[in-house]
Amino acid sequence: MNWERLWPHDEAILNDIADGDYRRALGTLVRGYQQAMVGFCHNMLGDDASAEETAQDIFLDAYKAMPRFRQQASVRTWLFAIARKKCLQVRRNRDRRGRIRQDKQEIIAQSAHRDPPAAAGEDPEAMLQLVKRSLGQLPDAERKLLTMRYDTGLSVADIAQVRGISMATVRRRLARALEALREVVDSEA
C-alpha cells in the first residue's frame, strides 16, 4: 500500500473533522482507506464476505467516533485501531456462535425436527378424533384461539383486531396454545 498517496486524504479528513463536517470526512475516509480496510479485515477474518461487511462497520464506528477524535495519533493509526478492535470482536462473536451451535446442535435438531410424520398406514380419521379430543382438554382461551386460526382460517391480523390485542401477542399465544396441544396429543397417543 502506498501510504504517501493518503496524506492529502488524511489532511482533508483532519480539516473536515476540525470543521465539524463529519459526513465529508467520512466520504474522504472511505475513498482513501476502503481498499486498505477490506484487505486488513480479510487478513484478520479470512473471508471476503465478512471482510467487506466488517469494513463497513469500521467506517460507521469511525464516523461515530469523529467528534471525540483528538488528533493524538494519525488518521491511519486511529482507523486501524478501530479496525483491529472490530475484527477481534467479529472473530470472538463468530467463535462463540460456533461453540454454541456445536454445544446445542442436538437440542436445536430436536426442536427443529419434530416427531416423524405418521406412517401412510395410519388412519387420518383416528388422528382427527385425537386432535379434537385433545383440543377439548385445552383451556377455553387456547382452544378458541386455535379454532379461530386453523378451523375458521382467520389471519393473525384479523384475530388481533377481533381480540383487541397486538399481532405479536396473538403470535405468542398461538405458539403457546400449539405447544400445549402438542403435549396433550403426545400424552394421548
C-alpha positions in Angstrom: 0.0 0.0 0.0 1.3 3.4 -1.0 0.7 5.3 2.3 2.1 8.6 0.9 -0.8 8.9 -1.5 -3.1 9.0 1.5 -1.5 12.1 3.0 -3.8 14.5 1.1 -6.8 12.4 2.3 -5.6 12.5 5.9 -5.2 16.3 5.8 -8.7 16.7 4.3 -10.2 14.4 6.9 -8.5 16.3 9.7 -9.7 19.6 8.4 -13.3 18.3 8.0 -13.3 16.9 11.5 -12.0 20.2 12.9 -14.8 22.0 11.0 -17.4 19.5 12.3 -18.2 18.3 8.8 -18.2 14.6 9.7 -20.1 13.4 6.6 -17.5 14.9 4.3 -14.7 13.5 6.5 -16.4 10.1 6.3 -16.6 10.3 2.5 -12.9 11.1 2.2 -12.0 8.4 4.7 -13.9 5.8 2.8 -12.4 6.9 -0.6 -8.9 6.8 0.8 -9.0 3.8 3.1 -11.7 1.4 1.8 -9.3 -0.9 -0.1 -6.9 -1.0 2.9 -9.7 -1.7 5.4 -11.1 -4.6 3.3 -7.7 -6.1 2.9 -6.9 -5.7 6.6 -10.3 -7.3 7.5 -9.7 -10.2 5.0 -6.3 -10.9 6.7 -7.9 -10.8 10.1 -11.1 -12.7 9.3 -10.2 -15.0 6.4 -13.1 -14.4 4.1 -14.3 -11.8 1.7 -17.9 -11.5 2.8 -17.0 -10.9 6.4 -14.2 -8.6 5.4 -16.4 -6.2 3.4 -19.2 -6.2 6.0 -16.8 -5.6 8.8 -15.1 -2.8 6.8 -18.4 -1.0 6.5 -18.9 -1.4 10.3 -15.4 0.1 10.9 -16.3 3.2 8.9 -19.5 3.5 10.8 -17.6 3.2 14.1 -15.1 5.8 12.8 -17.9 8.2 11.9 -19.4 7.8 15.4 -16.0 8.4 17.0 -15.1 11.5 14.9 -16.4 14.1 17.4 -14.1 12.6 20.0 -11.0 12.3 17.7 -8.3 14.5 19.3 -5.6 14.0 16.7 -3.2 12.5 19.2 -2.5 9.8 16.5 -2.5 9.9 12.8 -5.8 9.1 10.9 -4.3 5.8 9.7 -3.3 4.8 13.3 -6.7 5.8 14.7 -8.6 4.0 11.9 -6.5 0.8 12.1 -7.0 0.7 15.9 -10.8 0.8 15.3 -10.4 -1.9 12.6 -8.3 -4.2 14.9 -10.8 -3.9 17.7 -13.8 -4.6 15.4 -12.1 -7.6 13.7 -11.3 -9.1 17.0 -14.9 -8.6 18.1 -16.2 -10.3 14.9 -13.8 -13.2 15.5 -14.9 -13.6 19.1 -18.6 -13.5 18.1 -18.1 -16.0 15.3 -16.2 -18.4 17.6 -18.8 -18.0 20.3 -21.7 -18.8 17.9 -19.7 -21.8 16.6 -19.3 -23.1 20.1 -22.9 -22.6 21.0 -24.0 -24.2 17.7 -21.8 -27.2 18.4 -22.9 -27.5 22.1 -26.6 -27.1 21.3 -26.7 -28.9 17.9 -28.7 -31.9 19.3 -31.2 -29.6 21.1 -31.6 -27.5 18.0 -32.1 -30.5 15.8 -34.7 -31.9 18.2 -36.5 -28.6 18.3 -36.4 -28.1 14.6 -37.4 -31.7 13.7 -40.5 -32.9 15.5 -41.5 -36.5 15.5 -41.5 -38.1 12.1 -44.8 -37.8 10.1 -47.3 -40.5 10.6 -46.9 -43.6 8.6 -49.0 -43.9 5.5 -51.0 -46.8 7.0 -52.3 -44.7 10.0 -55.9 -43.7 9.9 -56.4 -40.0 9.3 -59.8 -40.1 10.9 -58.4 -41.5 14.1 -55.8 -38.7 14.1 -58.6 -36.1 13.6 -60.5 -37.6 16.5 -57.4 -37.5 18.6 -56.8 -33.8 17.8 -60.5 -33.0 18.6 -60.3 -34.8 22.0 -57.0 -33.0 22.7 -58.5 -29.6 21.9 -61.3 -30.3 24.3 -58.7 -30.7 27.1 -57.2 -27.2 26.5 -58.3 -24.2 28.4 -61.1 -22.3 26.7 -59.0 -19.3 25.6 -56.3 -21.5 23.9 -59.0 -23.7 22.3 -60.8 -20.6 20.9 -57.6 -19.1 19.6 -56.6 -22.3 17.8 -60.1 -22.7 16.3 -60.1 -19.1 15.1 -56.8 -19.5 13.4 -56.9 -23.0 12.0 -60.5 -24.0 11.8 -62.1 -20.7 10.9 -59.0 -19.6 9.0 -58.7 -16.1 10.4 -55.3 -14.4 9.9 -53.2 -13.2 12.8 -54.1 -9.6 12.0 -57.9 -10.5 12.0 -57.6 -12.3 15.3 -55.7 -9.4 16.8 -58.4 -7.0 15.7 -61.2 -9.2 17.0 -59.5 -9.8 20.3 -58.2 -6.2 20.6 -54.6 -7.2 21.2 -51.4 -6.8 19.2 -50.4 -9.2 16.5 -47.2 -10.1 18.5 -49.4 -11.1 21.4 -51.6 -13.3 19.1 -48.4 -15.0 17.7 -47.1 -15.6 21.2 -50.4 -17.0 22.4 -50.8 -19.2 19.3 -47.3 -20.6 19.9 -48.1 -21.4 23.5 -51.5 -22.9 22.5 -49.9 -25.1 19.8 -47.3 -26.3 22.3 -50.0 -27.2 24.8 -51.9 -29.0 22.1 -48.8 -31.0 21.1 -48.3 -32.0 24.7 -51.9 -33.2 25.1 -51.7 -35.1 21.7 -48.4 -36.7 22.7 -49.8 -37.8 26.1 -52.9 -39.3 24.4 -51.1 -41.1 21.6 
